Every structure is written in C-alpha cells, then in structure tokens.
Amino acid sequence: MIRNIKFLSLLLVFGCGEQEIIQIPLQGSLEGIVIGYGLEPIEGVTITIEGKDPLIVRTSDSNGKFTVDDLETGTYNLVYTKPGYGTFKMLGYSFVGGSIPAKLNTLMVELPNVNIVGFNAQIEIDSYFGDAALNGSVLIEHLEQEYEEGHFRYYISNSPDVSPTQFKVTGLLDYYFSDVSSYDFSLPIKNLFPSGSTLYMVVYPVRGYEDYSYMDLSTGKQLFPAMNPQGSEVLSFLVP
C-alpha cells in the first residue's frame, strides 16, 4: 500500500511541475483500394478525406488504389463518389500513424439501371382476419437485361418527409424480369401505425446488398448507397 501511495505522489508532482509536455502528432501512410462487388478494382473514384483543412482529395487509379502520405493520427470521414455509383461514406475512421502503412479496402456498388415510371398502392383490410395491408404495384422501365432479378427499397413514415434519413419503416421488395414490368406487393401494417394516422410511402430501385450501408450519425438512420436517387412519387394513405 505504501509503495502505491508514493508512486501516485510522484505522478502528481510531475504533473504539477513546470515542464511542458509537447505531443508530436504521429504520422503515417494510408493505402486504400476500391473494389466492386465482384472484387474488381474500380478506377476514377473520388475519395475525400474530411477532418483536415484543406480537405484531402484522391482519385483511385486503374488498380482501384489510392495513397495518402504524411497523414496525422486522428479520426476522419472518408467520402467515396463516382458517377453511376452510390455515394459511400466511412464515418469516424480512426487512423493511427506509424512506419507501416494502414490498409483500407472499400466496396462500391453500381446503381441499378432501372427507372420507376408508375407507382400505386392502397390500404386494404383482410375480410377474414381484419388485418390491414398496403397493397400496390410498381411499374418500371428496364434499361439493362443482364440481371434476372432486382429490388425496390420502400420507405414508410407518418410524416410528409419520407426521405431516407427520416423514415419510420423500410425494407426490400423483390422483382424478377419477365414480359410484364409491373410488380405487385403486399405489406402488412398491423400495429405499425395508429388508426386514423396518415402514412406516406416512396420506393426506389436498389441493388439488394443489405450489408452495403452506413449509419448517418446526424439522424441515426441506416443509409443504402446502392439506391437510385430518383424514386417514385410519394403516396399518402389514411390508416383505418
């Protein structure tokens, strides 16, 4: 016990002394590579590193690689963008400098090449069980044919702002290529929203990679970059 007290006292005396401790930022290199879902390298991705003034900007080469030298130890946000791809953000990336470069692999996914040209839905009550469901259909225009199936991401809210950062309920609807471009869906809404409330719904074409997402720290919502920014019109419904 006495030894422990003396050691603590020495720390306090040293801490209260006149010597000033100068911390030198530890620097190092960050080596990144941007790949697609098939592990192919992606060229021409703009990587913006937020947390420095001025911002650090790099572009991936033909091998999908980029390098940042003399980067100080710290926490950064990395924003990846390329036309035809969804913007991906790596928020709160902790970088530790040193003699060995840090390695970072990042996935980018192409946006689906599908347009929504029609969207309709209504709330219907099951005549036997009395449960309410949102039943409707989405009409799409195929701009590519190499994919045999696809997905829509839907957002439902009890607020007119049903954007991907303000939604209450979200999920995927699946569709498959056929001669018909209208795809039906049915979504149970029992106990999700109180009777008499107004619901708002919008759908977007999306690549169905559920693990490809990041958290929007400002809203606490999970965002999905593989989603076309152009969605359907917003429909409204009165919950019976």
C-alpha positions as CSV (number, residue, x, y, z in Angstrom):
1,M,0.0,0.0,0.0
2,I,2.8,2.5,0.9
3,R,4.6,1.9,-2.4
4,N,1.4,2.6,-4.3
5,I,0.9,5.9,-2.5
6,K,4.5,7.0,-3.2
7,F,4.1,6.2,-6.9
8,L,0.9,8.2,-7.1
9,S,2.5,11.1,-5.3
10,L,5.4,11.2,-7.8
11,L,2.9,11.3,-10.7
12,L,1.1,14.2,-9.1
13,V,4.4,16.1,-8.5
14,F,5.5,15.5,-12.1
15,G,2.1,16.6,-13.4
16,C,2.2,19.8,-11.4
17,G,5.8,20.6,-12.4
18,E,6.9,23.4,-14.7
19,Q,7.9,21.1,-17.5
20,E,5.7,21.2,-20.6
21,I,4.9,18.0,-22.4
22,I,4.8,18.5,-26.1
23,Q,2.8,15.9,-28.1
24,I,4.1,15.5,-31.7
25,P,1.4,14.1,-34.0
26,L,2.2,10.6,-35.2
27,Q,2.1,10.5,-39.0
28,G,1.9,7.6,-41.4
29,S,0.5,6.5,-44.8
30,L,-2.9,5.2,-45.8
31,E,-3.1,2.8,-48.7
32,G,-6.6,2.2,-49.9
33,I,-8.2,0.2,-52.7
34,V,-11.7,0.5,-54.0
35,I,-13.4,-2.7,-55.4
36,G,-16.7,-3.7,-56.8
37,Y,-19.0,-6.5,-55.5
38,G,-17.2,-9.0,-57.8
39,L,-13.8,-7.8,-56.3
40,E,-12.9,-6.0,-59.5
41,P,-10.9,-2.7,-59.0
42,I,-12.8,0.5,-59.7
43,E,-10.9,3.4,-61.3
44,G,-11.9,7.0,-61.1
45,V,-13.4,7.1,-57.7
46,T,-13.0,10.4,-55.9
47,I,-12.1,9.9,-52.2
48,T,-12.5,13.0,-50.0
49,I,-11.0,12.8,-46.5
50,E,-12.8,15.1,-44.1
51,G,-11.1,16.2,-40.9
52,K,-8.2,18.2,-42.4
53,D,-8.2,21.8,-43.6
54,P,-7.9,21.9,-46.5
55,L,-9.6,18.6,-47.4
56,I,-7.6,15.8,-48.7
57,V,-8.8,14.5,-52.1
58,R,-7.5,11.5,-54.0
59,T,-8.7,9.5,-57.1
60,S,-8.4,5.7,-57.4
61,D,-6.1,4.5,-60.3
62,S,-6.6,1.7,-62.8
63,N,-6.0,-0.8,-60.0
64,G,-8.5,0.9,-57.7
65,K,-5.7,2.1,-55.5
66,F,-5.1,5.5,-53.8
67,T,-2.4,6.6,-51.2
68,V,-2.3,9.4,-48.6
69,D,1.1,10.1,-47.2
70,D,2.0,12.0,-44.0
71,L,-1.5,11.7,-42.6
72,E,-1.7,12.6,-38.9
73,T,-3.1,10.2,-36.3
74,G,-6.8,11.1,-35.9
75,T,-10.4,10.4,-36.8
76,Y,-11.6,11.1,-40.3
77,N,-14.7,10.8,-42.5
78,L,-14.0,9.3,-45.9
79,V,-16.4,10.0,-48.8
80,Y,-16.3,7.9,-52.0
81,T,-18.1,9.2,-55.1
82,K,-18.2,8.3,-58.8
83,P,-20.9,8.9,-61.4
84,G,-23.1,5.8,-61.8
85,Y,-22.3,4.6,-58.3
86,G,-23.9,5.4,-55.0
87,T,-22.0,7.8,-52.6
88,F,-20.5,5.8,-49.8
89,K,-19.3,7.3,-46.5
90,M,-17.0,5.8,-44.0
91,L,-17.7,7.9,-40.9
92,G,-15.4,8.0,-37.9
93,Y,-12.5,6.2,-39.4
94,S,-9.7,6.0,-36.8
95,F,-6.3,6.3,-38.4
96,V,-3.1,5.5,-36.4
97,G,0.2,6.6,-38.0
98,G,3.5,4.7,-37.9
99,S,6.1,3.2,-40.1
100,I,3.7,0.5,-41.5
101,P,1.1,1.9,-43.9
102,A,-2.6,1.4,-42.9
103,K,-4.6,-0.7,-45.4
104,L,-8.2,0.1,-46.3
105,N,-10.5,-1.8,-48.6
106,T,-13.7,-0.2,-49.6
107,L,-16.7,-1.6,-51.6
108,M,-18.5,0.5,-54.2
109,V,-21.7,-0.7,-56.0
110,E,-23.1,0.4,-59.3
111,L,-26.6,2.0,-59.2
112,P,-29.4,-0.1,-60.7
113,N,-30.2,0.8,-64.3
114,V,-34.0,0.8,-63.8
115,N,-36.5,3.7,-63.9
116,I,-39.8,3.8,-62.0
117,V,-42.5,5.0,-64.3
118,G,-45.5,4.3,-62.2
119,F,-46.5,3.6,-58.6
120,N,-49.8,3.0,-57.0
121,A,-51.0,1.5,-53.7
122,Q,-53.9,1.4,-51.2
123,I,-54.7,0.1,-47.8
124,E,-56.9,-2.9,-47.8
125,I,-58.5,-4.9,-45.0
126,D,-58.4,-8.7,-45.0
127,S,-62.0,-9.8,-44.9
128,Y,-61.3,-12.8,-42.7
129,F,-58.7,-11.7,-40.2
130,G,-59.3,-7.9,-40.4
131,D,-55.6,-7.1,-40.8
132,A,-54.6,-4.0,-42.8
133,A,-52.0,-4.2,-45.6
134,L,-50.6,-1.8,-48.1
135,N,-51.2,-3.5,-51.5
136,G,-49.9,-2.0,-54.7
137,S,-47.7,-2.3,-57.7
138,V,-44.6,-0.6,-59.2
139,L,-44.2,-0.1,-62.9
140,I,-40.6,0.0,-64.1
141,E,-38.6,0.6,-67.3
142,H,-35.7,-1.8,-67.8
143,L,-32.5,-0.2,-69.0
144,E,-30.4,-3.4,-68.8
145,Q,-31.1,-7.1,-69.1
146,E,-28.1,-8.9,-67.6
147,Y,-29.8,-9.0,-64.2
148,E,-32.5,-11.6,-63.8
149,E,-33.8,-10.1,-60.6
150,G,-33.9,-6.8,-58.8
151,H,-35.2,-4.9,-55.8
152,F,-37.0,-1.8,-54.6
153,R,-36.4,-0.2,-51.3
154,Y,-39.5,1.2,-49.7
155,Y,-39.8,3.9,-47.1
156,I,-42.9,4.5,-45.0
157,S,-43.5,7.3,-42.5
158,N,-46.3,9.1,-40.7
159,S,-44.6,12.4,-41.7
160,P,-44.7,14.0,-45.2
161,D,-40.9,13.9,-45.1
162,V,-40.4,10.3,-46.0
163,S,-36.8,10.7,-47.2
164,P,-34.1,8.0,-46.5
165,T,-33.0,10.0,-43.4
166,Q,-36.5,10.5,-41.9
167,F,-38.4,7.2,-42.5
168,K,-40.1,5.1,-39.8
169,V,-40.2,1.8,-41.7
170,T,-38.0,0.5,-44.5
171,G,-37.4,-2.8,-46.3
172,L,-36.9,-4.5,-49.7
173,L,-39.4,-5.6,-52.4
174,D,-38.1,-8.1,-54.9
175,Y,-38.9,-8.3,-58.6
176,Y,-37.9,-10.6,-61.4
177,F,-37.5,-9.9,-65.1
178,S,-40.4,-11.1,-67.2
179,D,-42.6,-9.8,-70.1
180,V,-44.5,-7.8,-67.6
181,S,-42.9,-4.7,-66.0
182,S,-45.5,-4.2,-63.3
183,Y,-44.6,-5.8,-59.9
184,D,-47.2,-6.3,-57.2
185,F,-46.5,-6.2,-53.5
186,S,-48.4,-6.5,-50.2
187,L,-47.0,-5.1,-46.9
188,P,-48.7,-5.8,-43.5
189,I,-49.0,-2.6,-41.5
190,K,-50.8,-4.0,-38.4
191,N,-49.7,-2.3,-35.2
192,L,-47.1,-0.2,-37.1
193,F,-49.1,3.0,-37.0
194,P,-52.2,4.0,-35.0
195,S,-55.6,4.1,-36.6
196,G,-56.5,7.5,-38.1
197,S,-52.9,8.5,-38.9
198,T,-51.8,9.4,-42.4
199,L,-49.0,7.3,-43.9
200,Y,-46.6,8.4,-46.7
201,M,-44.7,5.9,-48.9
202,V,-42.0,6.1,-51.6
203,V,-40.0,3.4,-53.4
204,Y,-36.6,3.4,-55.1
205,P,-34.7,0.9,-57.4
206,V,-31.8,-0.5,-55.4
207,R,-29.1,-3.1,-55.6
208,G,-30.1,-5.6,-52.9
209,Y,-26.9,-5.8,-50.9
210,E,-28.1,-5.5,-47.3
211,D,-24.6,-5.3,-45.9
212,Y,-23.7,-2.4,-48.1
213,S,-24.8,0.6,-45.9
214,Y,-23.5,3.1,-43.4
215,M,-25.0,4.9,-40.4
216,D,-26.0,8.6,-40.8
217,L,-24.7,9.9,-37.5
218,S,-26.9,13.0,-37.6
219,T,-30.1,11.1,-37.8
220,G,-29.3,7.6,-36.6
221,K,-30.7,6.1,-39.8
222,Q,-29.0,3.4,-41.9
223,L,-28.3,4.6,-45.4
224,F,-28.0,2.4,-48.5
225,P,-25.8,3.9,-51.2
226,A,-26.8,1.4,-53.9
227,M,-30.1,3.1,-54.4
228,N,-31.1,5.3,-57.3
229,P,-31.6,8.9,-56.0
230,Q,-34.6,9.2,-58.3
231,G,-37.5,7.3,-56.7
232,S,-41.3,7.2,-57.2
233,E,-43.8,9.8,-56.3
234,V,-44.8,9.9,-52.6
235,L,-48.2,8.4,-52.0
236,S,-50.3,9.1,-48.9
237,F,-52.8,6.8,-47.1
238,L,-55.2,7.0,-44.2
239,V,-54.9,4.2,-41.7
240,P,-58.4,2.8,-41.0
